[in-house]
Amino acid sequence: MNKLTDLPNSDGFFGEYGGKFVPETLMHALKELDETYSTLKSNPKFIEEIDQDLVQFVGRPSPLYFAKRLTDHYSGPKIWLKREDLNHTGAHKINNTVGQILLAKAMGKKRIIAETGAGQHGVATATVAARLGLECHIYMGAKDVERQSLNVYRIKLLGAEVHAVDSGTATLKDALNEAMRDWVTHIEDTYYIIGSVTGPHPYPMIVRDFNAIVGRELRKQSIEQFSQYPDAIIACVGGGSNAMGIFYPFLGESNVELIGVEAAGSGLKSGKHAAPLNDGEPGILHGAKSYLMQDENGQVIDTHSVSAGLDYPGVGPEHSNLKDSGRANYIAVDDKEVLDSFHLVTKLEGIMPALETAHAFAALDHIAKNYQSNQHLVINVSGRGDKDINTVATMDGISLD
Amino acid sequence: MEYPLTRLDEKILSLKNASKKALVAYLVAGDPDLDSTLELMHGFVGAGVDILEVGVPFTDPIAEGPIIQAAHDRALKNNTSLTDIFKLIKKFREKDSDTPIILMGYINTFLASIKALKESHTFGSDAVLIVDIPGESDLKNIGIKNTNLASISLIAPTTSKDRISKICNNSSGFIYYVTLRGVTGSSHLNISEAESNINYIRSQTSLPIFAGFGIKTPDDASNLSKISDGVVIGSSLVEMIHNQSSQKEFKKIYNYLNEISEAISL
């Protein structure tokens, strides 16, 4: 059997998950992308160019910060925060887009497309496209356009066109459908920057690799700052790119517990949630086999989460394999816990997390008690909460008008 | 190895013997409702259709343009499942034992009903076309070892030559050549590119090659039939079905199919 760190195999499978389940028109483009990436990823000039962008444009490395008052609050393990919220554009998403835009450039593509849920990936894509002067189209569910209006305007300011998608449930999955259709139609000149560790091979691998800078930095920082690797790493999981990025460099460290946190929405038992790893079955959506929220007829069911970025019925195939192998554990927290946690962290630490990220914080209520005061937990603060102010106000029953 | 001829093989053989091009017509099961679908299937055959392609609705049909997407949505609002579609096929077979039926859809819905799918040839389905599996995988890859169900694959303008031969080796029934870069119902038909690609595919397989995606007018159909063994009409039919569905008066659609049928036999 392959080691977890050696996956995916050449066909794009992580165990039984992943693969390339796409319309025939896309097969050649995926092969081309796979070949380009295989060649470039070990090319010193390409690596140097990305590293330079990550330092000078993104602002890496992101700090590892000791959350003293949060630690006191739980009076258990030491809680550390990996501050991806301090990156340029406000989330981990930029790590992936600075890498993929260089792949697009190397492949001579003139037109960039992307899907977005919370809008963070849309902003991160529009940002790198603007920097290279490339035409950029962002697909976003109509429902998300409404609840993330601030990010929609940011994307437009960056010169990209936002396409609101009305079909289906008008959220992230439908934005992905529409981006795929655009790609099928403009296959020759268009590069599709997928924003999570989802989609057909080689995307789950590429997006993971570009985000793995987070975990690599953490290996170094944890030794420097608390003289060991973390006892546990906690990250929210929608598609799962921030989690995969911080987990991957630790897959081989069996002492480091990996905990993914899904969106339980109105509660796992309510059926209104976005937690396929907790309450889904393996299926195939958007090019890959993975855990999926579906009914007995194989139809994808509606999801619910307060967080647009986690409101997705599928999950990256590598997470499905980590779940089955037992290497990572996946829990879920509901909307109410998330909102409480958002307020708690904001008041105790002066850090306003994105609602996606607040899921990882909310997990502390469930798991902090399992650890001793000499143990170290790291939370991946995947993004900042500025974009969510309107949603939080609405949930709190406050009008900002 | 020799296999008994399936209904699809027999139809293809009889068309070949009569030097006729095949007319394949697509519709989405359950749009506007299953009774209408049954009526339309018989009506299509009466209007000159040789092979029926029955769309299995899916929540996320990524290869479809807006017209067929909307039809999938309407069919799902009626809760049309693959189980319902199998019943539909049984009913259709009560009056028509001759016209081949291809189930076209997305892998997740087929996987959910894999047991019934394996048996579906016994009550009248003849082939499966799964839009979102790589062409070189055949039904065996999803657990169907059954020579009674043909495995139809798509080949696109972007398919590389090395993959074309692999796809041909793993296909049965016919090869479905996608005439454009785009989703169903787009309008980027490129006849000369289609001709050279179809000629290449011919050098790799003895299976007949049908062309589809983006055929709207009798002229389109006529042009493509000259370079292929048959044409597939989809989006334009689905659009007409939707326009006529409130009064359930489908004669216009049959007239349109008659015109197409005549155009490809010229």
Boltz contact constraints between the chains, C-beta under 6 A:
constraints:
  - contact:
      token1: [A, 20]
      token2: [B, 134]
      max_distance: 6.0
  - contact:
      token1: [A, 21]
      token2: [B, 107]
      max_distance: 6.0
  - contact:
      token1: [A, 21]
      token2: [B, 132]
      max_distance: 6.0
  - contact:
      token1: [A, 21]
      token2: [B, 133]
      max_distance: 6.0
  - contact:
      token1: [A, 22]
      token2: [B, 132]
      max_distance: 6.0
  - contact:
      token1: [A, 23]
      token2: [B, 63]
      max_distance: 6.0
  - contact:
      token1: [A, 23]
      token2: [B, 131]
      max_distance: 6.0
  - contact:
      token1: [A, 24]
      token2: [B, 135]
      max_distance: 6.0
  - contact:
      token1: [A, 24]
      token2: [B, 154]
      max_distance: 6.0
  - contact:
      token1: [A, 24]
      token2: [B, 156]
      max_distance: 6.0
  - contact:
      token1: [A, 25]
      token2: [B, 156]
      max_distance: 6.0
  - contact:
      token1: [A, 25]
      token2: [B, 158]
      max_distance: 6.0
  - contact:
      token1: [A, 25]
      token2: [B, 181]
      max_distance: 6.0
  - contact:
      token1: [A, 28]
      token2: [B, 158]
      max_distance: 6.0
  - contact:
      token1: [A, 28]
      token2: [B, 160]
      max_distance: 6.0
  - contact:
      token1: [A, 167]
      token2: [B, 69]
      max_distance: 6.0
  - contact:
      token1: [A, 177]
      token2: [B, 60]
      max_distance: 6.0
  - contact:
      token1: [A, 177]
      token2: [B, 62]
      max_distance: 6.0
  - contact:
      token1: [A, 180]
      token2: [B, 62]
      max_distance: 6.0
  - contact:
      token1: [A, 181]
      token2: [B, 183]
      max_distance: 6.0
  - contact:
      token1: [A, 184]
      token2: [B, 182]
      max_distance: 6.0
  - contact:
      token1: [A, 184]
      token2: [B, 183]
      max_distance: 6.0
  - contact:
      token1: [A, 185]
      token2: [B, 182]
      max_distance: 6.0
  - contact:
      token1: [A, 187]
      token2: [B, 158]
      max_distance: 6.0
  - contact:
      token1: [A, 187]
      token2: [B, 181]
      max_distance: 6.0
  - contact:
      token1: [A, 283]
      token2: [B, 108]
      max_distance: 6.0
  - contact:
      token1: [A, 284]
      token2: [B, 107]
      max_distance: 6.0
  - contact:
      token1: [A, 284]
      token2: [B, 108]
      max_distance: 6.0
  - contact:
      token1: [A, 297]
      token2: [B, 81]
      max_distance: 6.0
  - contact:
      token1: [A, 297]
      token2: [B, 112]
      max_distance: 6.0
  - contact:
      token1: [A, 298]
      token2: [B, 108]
      max_distance: 6.0
  - contact:
      token1: [A, 298]
      token2: [B, 109]
      max_distance: 6.0
  - contact:
      token1: [A, 298]
      token2: [B, 112]
      max_distance: 6.0
  - contact:
      token1: [A, 299]
      token2: [B, 59]
      max_distance: 6.0
  - contact:
      token1: [A, 300]
      token2: [B, 59]
      max_distance: 6.0
  - contact:
      token1: [A, 300]
      token2: [B, 60]
      max_distance: 6.0
